Amino acid sequence: MKNKTKAIIAAAIISGFPLVAFAAIQTADDIIALMQKAVTYMYEAFYIVVVGFILLAAFNYLQGGDNPKKIETAKAQLKYAVIALVIALTASGVATIINTFLGNK
């Protein structure tokens, strides 16, 4: 395995430690709370990745110069990053609306 892959796996394991530290499960509500924390961490990680992709697209756009193919590629990257962000925001909003209708906090 390459060092970069090992670093990514180590970061993923370390980022999961807060979930394990608060995993004192005794009731069904504890399971639901743990799952909500996990989803929250996944959303936050996803938003960080989306911002990274937007910055990458901006960098590619600036480096495109006179090459129209590179500029079109950067525009497509930016479009897909924005679409992913909209889908993630919609998904978190739908979850909030469903919880409101079901009477959960």
Stockholm file with secondary structure:
# STOCKHOLM 1.0

chainA/1-105         MKNKTKAIIAAAIISGFPLVAFAAIQTADDIIALMQKAVTYMYEAFYIVVVGFILLAAFNYLQGGDNPKKIETAKAQLKYAVIALVIALTASGVATIINTFLGNK
#=GR chainA/1-105 SS CCHHHHHHHHHHHHHTHHHHHTCCCCSHHHHHHHHHHHHHHHHHHHHHHHHHHHHHHHHHHHHHTTCHHHHHHHHHHHHHHHHHHHHHHHHHHHHHHHHHHHTCC
#=GC SS_cons         CCHHHHHHHHHHHHHTHHHHHTCCCCSHHHHHHHHHHHHHHHHHHHHHHHHHHHHHHHHHHHHHTTCHHHHHHHHHHHHHHHHHHHHHHHHHHHHHHHHHHHTCC
//
